[in-house]
Amino acid sequence: MEPLFAGTRLKVALLLLLAVWLKTDVTEALQVSPPGPQTIKKAVGERVSLGCTFIGGPGDTGDLDVEWSKLNPDMTLKDQLILSYTGSATHYYGNTGLSERLKFEGDPKKGDASIFFSAVSDSDKGTYMCKVKMAPGVDTRKVTLDVLAPPSVPKCWVEGGEEKGGPVSLRCKSYQGTIPLSYTWTRESGGAMPATATQDPQTGELLIKNHTDGNIGSYVCEAKNAVGQGQCKYALNAYNPTNKVGVIVGAVIGALLLLLLLLLLIWLLICCCHKHRYVKEVANEIREDVPAPESRPTSRNSSLRSVMAYRTHPGVQYSSVRQKNLPGGVSESRRGTSQPATAGEGLPPLAYDQRYGYAV
């Protein structure tokens, strides 16, 4: 039995020695603190620090190498190296704007590899990893940076009316800021919040039932998120209810009068168009009751006036101005031919006609 117990004691002692050795080895290895992941929330433009301190073990005698990388959400893609410390020199990577805002906060040679952003922007949000190497020791730490926008100054208004006896809905809305936003209504003057008031912190509505004069006062709405807040005020009044029947009747009468006026204008326009068209037709119409002008008679003989480009007139007889009677009853004109005169035949005497302005 003694040899059996002796062998058992030996195994237990060896296990204890192995456990102590492993514990000592782990404790004395390179460690980055604080351990575990961390999430930091900051507003746009604020200064933010990403901590990464480390302690090297006795066996870590290699050169110090520190790397800060921004992890890619897609695991299949390569992470982005932004800052490193190797051989007592600092190296920047990426765009110039980032390197101007990113610096080591401490001295890596003294065990502080923390960094800080002088003015964080929305593009800086993401998960960063600090990796410290001092051969043979290696350790890492991840920090998630969440960049938020504070809420803008909200807008306060009343939806509907402020009539007594009815419900009143006060609204509050901030149109900028990182969600989720929460809204809180308080009464600044006039007493405590009405007993019938209920508010929704998500929509920003304050509903007051059975509005009375006791609810008159100044109300304040505050919109806030994790990085900031903003507020607005509204002065609530109470008015007597309006006569809705009279308003409806007045609106109907006004609409009818407007319709009648429109019809009257259309009728006047049509009358003016018809009158203008009638005047044009009458002006262009030929008068049938006016007799046509009389035509001038033509002459049997050419006269001096017709020779001088006077127009002859049908139905009018013309005689020569000068004639010479020859013996035997033959008359001879100065220009024309002679014709025998018939016994008892004579020419009628010439008479001045006022219609034509010469003798015919």
BAPA-764071 format. One record per residue (C-alpha): residue number from 1; residue in one letter; x, y, z. Coordinates in nm, 2 decimals, padded with zeros to 4 digits. Example, Ala and Ser with C-alpha at 12.3 -4.5 7.8 and 13.67 -1.06 7.14 Angstrom:
2
[pt 1, 'a', [01.23, -00.45, 00.78]]
[pt 2, 's', [01.37, -00.11, 00.71]]
//
This chain:
360
[pt 1, 'm', [00.00, 00.00, 00.00]]
[pt 2, 'e', [00.28, 00.24, 00.08]]
[pt 3, 'p', [00.43, 00.23, -00.27]]
[pt 4, 'l', [00.08, 00.31, -00.41]]
[pt 5, 'f', [00.03, 00.61, -00.19]]
[pt 6, 'a', [00.38, 00.73, -00.26]]
[pt 7, 'g', [00.31, 00.72, -00.64]]
[pt 8, 't', [-00.01, 00.92, -00.59]]
[pt 9, 'r', [00.16, 01.18, -00.38]]
[pt 10, 'l', [00.42, 01.22, -00.65]]
[pt 11, 'k', [00.16, 01.28, -00.92]]
[pt 12, 'v', [-00.02, 01.54, -00.71]]
[pt 13, 'a', [00.30, 01.73, -00.64]]
[pt 14, 'l', [00.39, 01.74, -01.01]]
[pt 15, 'l', [00.05, 01.87, -01.10]]
[pt 16, 'l', [00.08, 02.15, -00.84]]
[pt 17, 'l', [00.42, 02.24, -00.97]]
[pt 18, 'l', [00.29, 02.26, -01.33]]
[pt 19, 'a', [-00.01, 02.48, -01.23]]
[pt 20, 'v', [00.22, 02.72, -01.04]]
[pt 21, 'w', [00.45, 02.74, -01.34]]
[pt 22, 'l', [00.17, 02.81, -01.59]]
[pt 23, 'k', [00.02, 03.07, -01.36]]
[pt 24, 't', [00.35, 03.24, -01.32]]
[pt 25, 'd', [00.41, 03.23, -01.70]]
[pt 26, 'v', [00.07, 03.39, -01.78]]
[pt 27, 't', [00.10, 03.65, -01.51]]
[pt 28, 'e', [00.44, 03.76, -01.63]]
[pt 29, 'a', [00.35, 03.78, -02.00]]
[pt 30, 'l', [00.28, 04.11, -02.18]]
[pt 31, 'q', [-00.06, 04.25, -02.09]]
[pt 32, 'v', [-00.27, 04.53, -02.23]]
[pt 33, 's', [-00.51, 04.71, -01.99]]
[pt 34, 'p', [-00.79, 04.77, -01.94]]
[pt 35, 'p', [-00.89, 04.42, -02.06]]
[pt 36, 'g', [-01.19, 04.35, -02.27]]
[pt 37, 'p', [-01.37, 04.57, -02.53]]
[pt 38, 'q', [-01.50, 04.92, -02.46]]
[pt 39, 't', [-01.75, 05.15, -02.63]]
[pt 40, 'i', [-01.71, 05.52, -02.62]]
[pt 41, 'k', [-01.98, 05.77, -02.72]]
[pt 42, 'k', [-01.88, 06.12, -02.82]]
[pt 43, 'a', [-02.04, 06.42, -02.99]]
[pt 44, 'v', [-01.91, 06.56, -03.32]]
[pt 45, 'g', [-01.62, 06.79, -03.27]]
[pt 46, 'e', [-01.53, 06.67, -02.92]]
[pt 47, 'r', [-01.20, 06.54, -02.81]]
[pt 48, 'v', [-01.19, 06.16, -02.75]]
[pt 49, 's', [-00.92, 05.93, -02.61]]
[pt 50, 'l', [-00.88, 05.56, -02.69]]
[pt 51, 'g', [-00.69, 05.40, -02.40]]
[pt 52, 'c', [-00.42, 05.13, -02.44]]
[pt 53, 't', [-00.17, 05.08, -02.16]]
[pt 54, 'f', [00.05, 04.78, -02.13]]
[pt 55, 'i', [00.30, 04.60, -01.90]]
[pt 56, 'g', [00.57, 04.38, -02.04]]
[pt 57, 'g', [00.68, 04.06, -01.88]]
[pt 58, 'p', [01.04, 03.97, -01.77]]
[pt 59, 'g', [01.09, 03.75, -02.08]]
[pt 60, 'd', [00.97, 04.02, -02.32]]
[pt 61, 't', [01.29, 04.16, -02.44]]
[pt 62, 'g', [01.22, 04.23, -02.81]]
[pt 63, 'd', [01.18, 04.57, -02.97]]
[pt 64, 'l', [00.86, 04.76, -02.89]]
[pt 65, 'd', [00.61, 04.77, -03.18]]
[pt 66, 'v', [00.27, 04.94, -03.15]]
[pt 67, 'e', [00.00, 04.94, -03.42]]
[pt 68, 'w', [-00.35, 05.11, -03.42]]
[pt 69, 's', [-00.59, 04.98, -03.69]]
[pt 70, 'k', [-00.95, 05.06, -03.78]]
[pt 71, 'l', [-01.13, 04.73, -03.83]]
[pt 72, 'n', [-01.33, 04.67, -04.14]]
[pt 73, 'p', [-01.69, 04.56, -04.08]]
[pt 74, 'd', [-01.64, 04.32, -04.36]]
[pt 75, 'm', [-01.43, 04.03, -04.23]]
[pt 76, 't', [-01.32, 03.94, -04.58]]
[pt 77, 'l', [-01.15, 04.28, -04.63]]
[pt 78, 'k', [-00.82, 04.41, -04.49]]
[pt 79, 'd', [-00.82, 04.64, -04.19]]
[pt 80, 'q', [-00.69, 04.99, -04.22]]
[pt 81, 'l', [-00.36, 05.07, -04.04]]
[pt 82, 'i', [-00.38, 05.44, -03.92]]
[pt 83, 'l', [-00.09, 05.48, -03.67]]
[pt 84, 's', [00.22, 05.28, -03.56]]
[pt 85, 'y', [00.52, 05.32, -03.33]]
[pt 86, 't', [00.84, 05.13, -03.43]]
[pt 87, 'g', [01.20, 05.20, -03.33]]
[pt 88, 's', [01.12, 05.51, -03.13]]
[pt 89, 'a', [00.95, 05.66, -03.44]]
[pt 90, 't', [00.58, 05.74, -03.50]]
[pt 91, 'h', [00.43, 05.67, -03.85]]
[pt 92, 'y', [00.10, 05.79, -03.98]]
[pt 93, 'y', [-00.11, 05.62, -04.25]]
[pt 94, 'g', [-00.42, 05.71, -04.44]]
[pt 95, 'n', [-00.54, 06.06, -04.53]]
[pt 96, 't', [-00.38, 06.38, -04.41]]
[pt 97, 'g', [-00.69, 06.51, -04.24]]
[pt 98, 'l', [-00.69, 06.21, -04.01]]
[pt 99, 's', [-00.32, 06.23, -03.93]]
[pt 100, 'e', [-00.36, 06.60, -03.82]]
[pt 101, 'r', [-00.62, 06.51, -03.57]]
[pt 102, 'l', [-00.47, 06.18, -03.44]]
[pt 103, 'k', [-00.18, 06.17, -03.19]]
[pt 104, 'f', [-00.03, 05.95, -02.92]]
[pt 105, 'e', [-00.15, 06.07, -02.59]]
[pt 106, 'g', [00.13, 05.92, -02.38]]
[pt 107, 'd', [00.48, 05.78, -02.44]]
[pt 108, 'p', [00.48, 05.42, -02.57]]
[pt 109, 'k', [00.82, 05.36, -02.43]]
[pt 110, 'k', [00.67, 05.41, -02.08]]
[pt 111, 'g', [00.39, 05.17, -02.14]]
[pt 112, 'd', [00.12, 05.41, -02.26]]
[pt 113, 'a', [00.01, 05.36, -02.62]]
[pt 114, 's', [-00.32, 05.55, -02.59]]
[pt 115, 'i', [-00.42, 05.78, -02.87]]
[pt 116, 'f', [-00.67, 06.07, -02.90]]
[pt 117, 'f', [-00.87, 06.25, -03.17]]
[pt 118, 's', [-00.85, 06.63, -03.13]]
[pt 119, 'a', [-01.19, 06.68, -03.30]]
[pt 120, 'v', [-01.38, 06.37, -03.38]]
[pt 121, 's', [-01.60, 06.36, -03.69]]
[pt 122, 'd', [-01.88, 06.13, -03.81]]
[pt 123, 's', [-01.63, 05.94, -04.04]]
[pt 124, 'd', [-01.43, 05.84, -03.73]]
[pt 125, 'k', [-01.70, 05.61, -03.60]]
[pt 126, 'g', [-01.60, 05.24, -03.60]]
[pt 127, 't', [-01.40, 04.98, -03.40]]
[pt 128, 'y', [-01.03, 05.03, -03.34]]
[pt 129, 'm', [-00.77, 04.78, -03.23]]
[pt 130, 'c', [-00.45, 04.84, -03.04]]
[pt 131, 'k', [-00.18, 04.58, -03.09]]
[pt 132, 'v', [00.14, 04.58, -02.88]]
[pt 133, 'k', [00.43, 04.35, -02.96]]
[pt 134, 'm', [00.74, 04.30, -02.76]]
[pt 135, 'a', [00.88, 03.96, -02.85]]
[pt 136, 'p', [00.79, 03.71, -02.75]]
[pt 137, 'g', [00.49, 03.89, -02.59]]
[pt 138, 'v', [00.19, 04.01, -02.79]]
[pt 139, 'd', [-00.15, 04.15, -02.68]]
[pt 140, 't', [-00.44, 04.34, -02.83]]
[pt 141, 'r', [-00.74, 04.55, -02.72]]
[pt 142, 'k', [-01.05, 04.67, -02.91]]
[pt 143, 'v', [-01.23, 05.00, -02.86]]
[pt 144, 't', [-01.56, 05.10, -03.04]]
[pt 145, 'l', [-01.61, 05.47, -03.10]]
[pt 146, 'd', [-01.96, 05.59, -03.16]]
[pt 147, 'v', [-01.98, 05.95, -03.29]]
[pt 148, 'l', [-02.32, 06.11, -03.22]]
[pt 149, 'a', [-02.47, 06.44, -03.33]]
[pt 150, 'p', [-02.65, 06.64, -03.05]]
[pt 151, 'p', [-03.01, 06.74, -03.12]]
[pt 152, 's', [-03.08, 07.07, -03.29]]
[pt 153, 'v', [-03.30, 07.33, -03.12]]
[pt 154, 'p', [-03.64, 07.18, -03.14]]
[pt 155, 'k', [-03.96, 07.35, -03.27]]
[pt 156, 'c', [-04.26, 07.39, -03.05]]
[pt 157, 'w', [-04.61, 07.45, -03.18]]
[pt 158, 'v', [-04.98, 07.37, -03.10]]
[pt 159, 'e', [-05.17, 07.14, -03.33]]
[pt 160, 'g', [-05.53, 07.24, -03.37]]
[pt 161, 'g', [-05.68, 07.52, -03.17]]
[pt 162, 'e', [-05.66, 07.64, -02.81]]
[pt 163, 'e', [-06.03, 07.65, -02.74]]
[pt 164, 'k', [-06.17, 07.59, -02.40]]
[pt 165, 'g', [-06.34, 07.26, -02.33]]
[pt 166, 'g', [-06.16, 07.08, -02.61]]
[pt 167, 'p', [-05.83, 06.89, -02.63]]
[pt 168, 'v', [-05.51, 07.08, -02.69]]
[pt 169, 's', [-05.20, 06.91, -02.84]]
[pt 170, 'l', [-04.86, 07.07, -02.79]]
[pt 171, 'r', [-04.59, 06.94, -03.03]]
[pt 172, 'c', [-04.21, 06.93, -03.01]]
[pt 173, 'k', [-03.97, 06.82, -03.28]]
[pt 174, 's', [-03.59, 06.83, -03.33]]
[pt 175, 'y', [-03.50, 06.79, -03.70]]
[pt 176, 'q', [-03.13, 06.71, -03.65]]
[pt 177, 'g', [-02.94, 06.48, -03.41]]
[pt 178, 't', [-02.85, 06.12, -03.37]]
[pt 179, 'i', [-03.15, 05.90, -03.27]]
[pt 180, 'p', [-03.29, 05.79, -03.04]]
[pt 181, 'l', [-03.41, 06.13, -02.92]]
[pt 182, 's', [-03.63, 06.17, -02.61]]
[pt 183, 'y', [-03.87, 06.46, -02.54]]
[pt 184, 't', [-03.98, 06.60, -02.21]]
[pt 185, 'w', [-04.24, 06.87, -02.14]]
[pt 186, 't', [-04.23, 07.08, -01.83]]
[pt 187, 'r', [-04.44, 07.38, -01.72]]
[pt 188, 'e', [-04.23, 07.69, -01.66]]
[pt 189, 's', [-04.50, 07.93, -01.54]]
[pt 190, 'g', [-04.86, 07.91, -01.43]]
[pt 191, 'g', [-04.83, 07.63, -01.18]]
[pt 192, 'a', [-04.79, 07.25, -01.20]]
[pt 193, 'm', [-04.86, 07.04, -01.50]]
[pt 194, 'p', [-05.23, 06.99, -01.57]]
[pt 195, 'a', [-05.38, 06.68, -01.42]]
[pt 196, 't', [-05.53, 06.58, -01.75]]
[pt 197, 'a', [-05.20, 06.62, -01.94]]
[pt 198, 't', [-05.02, 06.31, -02.09]]
[pt 199, 'q', [-04.70, 06.32, -02.29]]
[pt 200, 'd', [-04.52, 06.09, -02.52]]
[pt 201, 'p', [-04.13, 06.10, -02.49]]
[pt 202, 'q', [-04.08, 05.95, -02.83]]
[pt 203, 't', [-04.31, 06.17, -03.04]]
[pt 204, 'g', [-04.28, 06.48, -02.83]]
[pt 205, 'e', [-04.66, 06.53, -02.79]]
[pt 206, 'l', [-04.82, 06.68, -02.48]]
[pt 207, 'l', [-05.19, 06.62, -02.48]]
[pt 208, 'i', [-05.41, 06.83, -02.25]]
[pt 209, 'k', [-05.78, 06.72, -02.23]]
[pt 210, 'n', [-06.06, 06.95, -02.13]]
[pt 211, 'h', [-05.86, 07.27, -02.18]]
[pt 212, 't', [-05.94, 07.55, -01.93]]
[pt 213, 'd', [-05.81, 07.89, -01.82]]
[pt 214, 'g', [-05.61, 07.71, -01.55]]
[pt 215, 'n', [-05.38, 07.56, -01.82]]
[pt 216, 'i', [-05.26, 07.90, -01.94]]
[pt 217, 'g', [-04.89, 07.94, -01.91]]
[pt 218, 's', [-04.54, 07.88, -02.05]]
[pt 219, 'y', [-04.44, 07.53, -02.14]]
[pt 220, 'v', [-04.08, 07.40, -02.21]]
[pt 221, 'c', [-03.99, 07.10, -02.43]]
[pt 222, 'e', [-03.64, 06.95, -02.40]]
[pt 223, 'a', [-03.50, 06.72, -02.67]]
[pt 224, 'k', [-03.19, 06.52, -02.58]]
[pt 225, 'n', [-02.98, 06.22, -02.67]]
[pt 226, 'a', [-02.66, 06.07, -02.53]]
[pt 227, 'v', [-02.44, 06.36, -02.62]]
[pt 228, 'g', [-02.65, 06.68, -02.59]]
[pt 229, 'q', [-02.99, 06.85, -02.56]]
[pt 230, 'g', [-03.19, 07.14, -02.69]]
[pt 231, 'q', [-03.51, 07.31, -02.58]]
[pt 232, 'c', [-03.79, 07.54, -02.70]]
[pt 233, 'k', [-04.09, 07.72, -02.53]]
[pt 234, 'y', [-04.45, 07.77, -02.61]]
[pt 235, 'a', [-04.70, 08.02, -02.44]]
[pt 236, 'l', [-05.03, 07.84, -02.42]]
[pt 237, 'n', [-05.36, 08.05, -02.42]]
[pt 238, 'a', [-05.73, 07.96, -02.38]]
[pt 239, 'y', [-05.99, 08.10, -02.62]]
[pt 240, 'n', [-06.37, 08.08, -02.62]]
[pt 241, 'p', [-06.51, 07.84, -02.87]]
[pt 242, 't', [-06.62, 07.98, -03.20]]
[pt 243, 'n', [-06.97, 07.96, -03.35]]
[pt 244, 'k', [-06.90, 07.69, -03.60]]
[pt 245, 'v', [-07.26, 07.71, -03.75]]
[pt 246, 'g', [-07.22, 08.08, -03.82]]
[pt 247, 'v', [-06.88, 08.02, -03.98]]
[pt 248, 'i', [-07.02, 07.75, -04.21]]
[pt 249, 'v', [-07.32, 07.96, -04.31]]
[pt 250, 'g', [-07.10, 08.26, -04.39]]
[pt 251, 'a', [-06.86, 08.04, -04.59]]
[pt 252, 'v', [-07.16, 07.90, -04.80]]
[pt 253, 'i', [-07.30, 08.25, -04.86]]
[pt 254, 'g', [-06.96, 08.38, -04.96]]
[pt 255, 'a', [-06.91, 08.09, -05.20]]
[pt 256, 'l', [-07.26, 08.16, -05.36]]
[pt 257, 'l', [-07.19, 08.53, -05.40]]
[pt 258, 'l', [-06.85, 08.45, -05.56]]
[pt 259, 'l', [-07.02, 08.21, -05.80]]
[pt 260, 'l', [-07.29, 08.47, -05.90]]
[pt 261, 'l', [-07.02, 08.73, -05.96]]
[pt 262, 'l', [-06.83, 08.49, -06.18]]
[pt 263, 'l', [-07.14, 08.41, -06.39]]
[pt 264, 'l', [-07.21, 08.79, -06.43]]
[pt 265, 'l', [-06.87, 08.85, -06.56]]
[pt 266, 'i', [-06.90, 08.56, -06.81]]
[pt 267, 'w', [-07.24, 08.70, -06.93]]
[pt 268, 'l', [-07.09, 09.05, -06.98]]
[pt 269, 'l', [-06.80, 08.91, -07.17]]
[pt 270, 'i', [-07.03, 08.71, -07.40]]
[pt 271, 'c', [-07.25, 09.03, -07.47]]
[pt 272, 'c', [-06.94, 09.23, -07.56]]
[pt 273, 'c', [-06.83, 08.97, -07.80]]
[pt 274, 'h', [-07.17, 08.95, -07.97]]
[pt 275, 'k', [-07.19, 09.33, -08.00]]
[pt 276, 'h', [-06.85, 09.36, -08.16]]
[pt 277, 'r', [-06.93, 09.09, -08.41]]
[pt 278, 'y', [-07.27, 09.27, -08.50]]
[pt 279, 'v', [-07.10, 09.60, -08.56]]
[pt 280, 'k', [-06.85, 09.44, -08.80]]
[pt 281, 'e', [-07.12, 09.27, -09.00]]
[pt 282, 'v', [-07.33, 09.59, -09.03]]
[pt 283, 'a', [-07.03, 09.79, -09.15]]
[pt 284, 'n', [-06.95, 09.53, -09.42]]
[pt 285, 'e', [-07.31, 09.48, -09.54]]
[pt 286, 'i', [-07.43, 09.63, -09.88]]
[pt 287, 'r', [-07.73, 09.86, -09.83]]
[pt 288, 'e', [-08.01, 09.73, -10.06]]
[pt 289, 'd', [-08.25, 10.02, -10.00]]
[pt 290, 'v', [-08.02, 10.29, -10.16]]
[pt 291, 'p', [-08.07, 10.33, -10.54]]
[pt 292, 'a', [-07.78, 10.29, -10.77]]
[pt 293, 'p', [-07.63, 10.60, -10.93]]
[pt 294, 'e', [-07.76, 10.70, -11.27]]
[pt 295, 's', [-07.55, 10.63, -11.57]]
[pt 296, 'r', [-07.46, 10.90, -11.83]]
[pt 297, 'p', [-07.61, 10.88, -12.18]]
[pt 298, 't', [-07.39, 10.83, -12.48]]
[pt 299, 's', [-07.37, 11.07, -12.78]]
[pt 300, 'r', [-07.42, 10.98, -13.13]]
[pt 301, 'n', [-07.13, 11.19, -13.24]]
[pt 302, 's', [-06.79, 11.25, -13.09]]
[pt 303, 's', [-06.77, 11.58, -12.91]]
[pt 304, 'l', [-06.47, 11.78, -12.82]]
[pt 305, 'r', [-06.49, 11.67, -12.47]]
[pt 306, 's', [-06.48, 11.30, -12.57]]
[pt 307, 'v', [-06.18, 11.37, -12.79]]
[pt 308, 'm', [-06.01, 11.53, -12.49]]
[pt 309, 'a', [-06.03, 11.19, -12.29]]
[pt 310, 'y', [-06.38, 11.25, -12.15]]
[pt 311, 'r', [-06.56, 10.93, -12.09]]
[pt 312, 't', [-06.88, 10.89, -12.28]]
[pt 313, 'h', [-07.20, 10.80, -12.11]]
[pt 314, 'p', [-07.46, 10.56, -12.25]]
[pt 315, 'g', [-07.80, 10.70, -12.34]]
[pt 316, 'v', [-07.66, 11.06, -12.40]]
[pt 317, 'q', [-07.64, 11.21, -12.75]]
[pt 318, 'y', [-07.34, 11.44, -12.83]]
[pt 319, 's', [-07.32, 11.70, -13.11]]
[pt 320, 's', [-07.03, 11.88, -13.26]]
[pt 321, 'v', [-06.96, 12.23, -13.13]]
[pt 322, 'r', [-06.94, 12.40, -13.47]]
[pt 323, 'q', [-07.12, 12.31, -13.79]]
[pt 324, 'k', [-07.13, 12.47, -14.13]]
[pt 325, 'n', [-07.45, 12.44, -14.34]]
[pt 326, 'l', [-07.39, 12.38, -14.70]]
[pt 327, 'p', [-07.63, 12.44, -14.98]]
[pt 328, 'g', [-07.87, 12.17, -15.06]]
[pt 329, 'g', [-07.93, 12.08, -14.70]]
[pt 330, 'v', [-07.59, 11.92, -14.65]]
[pt 331, 's', [-07.41, 11.99, -14.32]]
[pt 332, 'e', [-07.04, 11.95, -14.28]]
[pt 333, 's', [-06.85, 11.93, -13.96]]
[pt 334, 'r', [-06.50, 12.05, -13.92]]
[pt 335, 'r', [-06.37, 11.70, -13.86]]
[pt 336, 'g', [-06.63, 11.45, -13.95]]
[pt 337, 't', [-06.80, 11.35, -14.28]]
[pt 338, 's', [-07.10, 11.51, -14.44]]
[pt 339, 'q', [-07.44, 11.34, -14.44]]
[pt 340, 'p', [-07.74, 11.44, -14.64]]
[pt 341, 'a', [-08.01, 11.61, -14.44]]
[pt 342, 't', [-08.35, 11.48, -14.47]]
[pt 343, 'a', [-08.63, 11.73, -14.52]]
[pt 344, 'g', [-08.80, 11.82, -14.21]]
[pt 345, 'e', [-08.53, 11.66, -13.99]]
[pt 346, 'g', [-08.34, 11.88, -13.76]]
[pt 347, 'l', [-08.12, 11.84, -13.46]]
[pt 348, 'p', [-08.25, 11.95, -13.12]]
[pt 349, 'p', [-08.08, 12.25, -12.96]]
[pt 350, 'l', [-07.81, 12.19, -12.70]]
[pt 351, 'a', [-07.90, 12.24, -12.33]]
[pt 352, 'y', [-07.66, 12.26, -12.03]]
[pt 353, 'd', [-07.71, 11.97, -11.79]]
[pt 354, 'q', [-07.60, 12.04, -11.43]]
[pt 355, 'r', [-07.56, 11.67, -11.36]]
[pt 356, 'y', [-07.27, 11.64, -11.60]]
[pt 357, 'g', [-07.14, 11.99, -11.61]]
[pt 358, 'y', [-07.16, 12.05, -11.98]]
[pt 359, 'a', [-07.42, 12.08, -12.26]]
[pt 360, 'v', [-07.59, 11.77, -12.40]]
//
